[in-house]
């Protein structure tokens, strides 16, 4: 694929965070923009939290169309935005910002990214199903909100710190989600896992370079139903120990690559104001980079 010609008319998109040099978003988005033949470029912008406010003002000054937000700026960006969507407010984090009517508008496309493969490839009636979510950080919030959107009957969140778990549960207030949500310390996982129809790892355990680790012991994973779906938000490595163990039980395995692709697709739809995007090209660009194959 030929490199795009950058001119004075080229529209700017990007990703902000610190660090951002390892972000795969430029690879994915620029592949889509090239395929569409659009005069846009998506760039990585390393921005320290203390420089965030002046950076955002600079972006407005040079007419940046929109940008992705990654760690550690997903919460820090929120007070600097003119508008935040209910979805982003519920999750408590923004990962996508667009320029609308000379104002910055923040949303969160992680929910769409998370539920996309569950709605398409593994489409089923979730209303009688139980989700068990490992971890209670920012990623877990998007997963829990996604499970609520899919209509799960019960959502169990498992973490290490009971005080943080209680705060996590209380943060949803009296919403319909709160009625379905229960929190548990890690010792309860052995009892919970056998009832899980969907088991999601939102923790970094098992991520490169600690690829031999798993958040679930081999003994506990043996209690997972063969009809369950195991979903790891990690995409490096492609098959984590968590997913390998689940597959040995006969469970379906989903890794984080599709979530990365689909949250990017949702963001690009907002920035470009178009519904049809070359999703396969975005996915293939990432697979080529990560796995060396299409």
N, C-alpha and C positions, 0 to 999 in steps of 0.2 A: 504494500500500500504506500503510495507516494506521500511525502510529508506535505502538510498544508502550507500554502504561501501566506505568510503573516504580513498584513498591510495595515494602514491606518484605519481601515474600515473593519478590521477583525474584531468581533465581539468577545469579551472576556468572561470566562467562568473559571472556577477553581475550587480548591479545598484548603481550609485553614486548620491548623493544629500545631502541636509542638511535641515531638517532631512530626514531619510529614514526608520525609524522603522515602519512607517505605510504603507509602500509600499506593494502592493499585487503582485508585479512582481515575487518575489521569489516563492510564492505559485504556481502561474500559470506556471512558467518556469520549476520548479523542478518536477511538476506533469507530464509535457510533457517529460522531460528527463528520468524520471523513467519509463514511459510507453514505451519509445523507447529503454530502456535498455542500455543507453549510460553512459559512465564513465565521467560524467560532474556534476558540482554543481554550482548553481546560488546563489550568496550571496549578502546581502545588505552591502554597504560600506558608512558609514557616513563621508563625506568629506566637510570641510568648504572651501569656495572660496579661502581663502588665502593659503590653503594647496593643491590646485588643481594641480599645476604644478609638485610638488614633488611626489604627489600621482600617476599621470599618468606615470612619469618616473619609479616609483616602479612597476606599473602594467606591463610595458614593461620588466623590469628585471625578473619578476617571470612568464613571459609568459602567462598573462591573454589573453584569446582568444578574448573577446569582452565584452562590457558593455553597459547598458542603462544609460541615463542621465536624471535626473529630476531636478526640481526647487531646488536651484537657479542657476544651472550650465549650462543650455542649451545654453546660449550665451557665457558665460565665457570660455567654453571648446574650442570654435572655433579657437582662435589664436594658440592653442597648438597642432592642428592636421596638418598632412602633406597634407591631401587631404579632401575636402568637396564636396559632390555631388551637382549638380545644384539644386536639390530639396531642400536640406537643406539650400543652399545659398539663394534661393528665399524666403523661410520661415523666414530665419534669425535665425535659431535655429537648434541644433543637439540633437537628442534624442537617437541615436544608434551609437556606435563606434565599429569598428572591426580592428583586427590586420592583415594587409596584406603587405607582402614583408617587414617585420620589420618596418612598418610605421602604424600610426594610421589614419584610414579613417572614417570620420563622415558622417552620412546621417540622414534623418528624415522619420520615418515610420508612423507619425501621419496622413498624407494624406491618405495612404493606409488603416489605421485603421478607419478613418472617413467615407470614401466612400464605404467600404466593404458591409455594410448592404444595402446601397442604390443601389449598383450594383447587389446584389443577391436577397434578399427578396423582395425589392420594385423596381425591375428593370423596367425602363420605358425610354421613350425618353424625355430627359431633355432640349432639344434645344429650346423649347418654354416656359420654366419654369422660375420662378422668385424665387430667394433665398433671405431671409432676415436674416442677421446674427447679433445677439445681442452681443456687446462687440468688442473691437478692440485691444486686447492684443495678446500674442504669440499664444494662441490656435486659435484665430480668423484667424490668418495668414494661418494656416494649413487648416482650414475650407474653406476659400476663395480660396486657391489654389486647394482644392479638388473640389469645385463647378466649377471652371474653367475647371478642368480635365474632369468632367462629362458633360460639355458643356452647362451650364446654360446660358440663354439669358441675364439675368440681375442679378447682385449681389449687394445688398444694405447692407451696414454696418452701424449699429446704435451704437452711443456711447455718453458719457456725455461731453467730452471735444472737442470742434471744432478744436482747434489747433492740438491735437493728431490725430484726424480723418483726417485732411488734410495731416499730416505727413504720416499717414498710407497709404492714397491713393497715395501720391507722391512716396512712397518707391517702388512701382511697376513699376515706370518709364514709358516708352512707350510700355510696353509689350501688347500683345493681351488682357490680363486680364484687364489692366487699362481701356480699352474701355468699358468694361461691368460693371465696378465697380463705384458705387456711395456711398457717405458717408452722414450721416444724424445725427443730434442731436436727443436726446431721445424724444423730443416733437413731432417729425415727425412720431413716431411709429404708432400712432393712424390711420394715413392716409395710412401707408405702409402695415399694417398687413393684410388687406382684400385682397391684391394682392399676398400674399405670397403662393407659392406652397410648399416651404420648409422654416420652421422657426427654426433657430438654436440658442440655448443658449450656449455661450462660457464663460459667466460670472460665478463667484462662488455663485451668489445669489440663495438661496434655498438649498445649500449644508449643510450637517450635521455640526454643531448642529442647524443652523437657518432654520429648515425644513418647517416652516410656511411661509417663504418668497418666492416671485416670481419676476422675472425681468419684468413681464408683468402684468398689472392690470387686474382684472376680466372683467372690461368693455371693455378693448382693446382686450382681448382674445376672447370675444364674436363675434368679427369681423373676426376671422379666419375661412377660408373655411373648411367645413367638409371633403373635398377631400385633404386637405393639410397634410403634414408630419411635426410633431413637434419633434425636435431632441435636447436632452439635453446632454451635455458632462459629466454632473454629474452622478455618479453611486451610491453614498451614500447620500440620500436614493435612493432606487430602483425606486420609482415613486415620483418625485418631484412635488411640487405644480404646477409648470409650465406644466408638462406633464399631471397631473390630470385635470387641467383646459382645456387643449387642447383636451383631450379625451372626456370631456363633450360636446365639439363642434362636436364630431364625427371624429376628426382627428386621424391619425395614430401616435402612440407615440414610440419613440426609445430612450433608455437611454444610458449612456456612457459605460456600461459594454462591449458591443460588440466592441466598438472602442478600449477599453483597451485590449481586447483579440486579435483583429486583428492587432493592431500595434505591439503586442508582437510576434505574429505569423510571421510577416514580418521580425522582428529583428532576430528571431531564425533561419529563413531560411538563412539569411546572415551568421550568426555565424557557423551553422552546414553544410552549403553548401548542403542543401537538400530541395526538393520542397514539400514533403509529410510530414505533421506533424499531431499529434493527437489533432486537434482543439477542438473537443468535450470534451476531457479530460481537456484541459486548461480552457474551459468555465465552465465545471462542478465543477472544483476545486474552482473557484471564486464564483459561485452561492452557493456552499455548505457553503463556509465561510461567505458570505454576507447574505444569505437568510435561511441557514440551510436546504437547499433542493437541489436535483439534477435537 
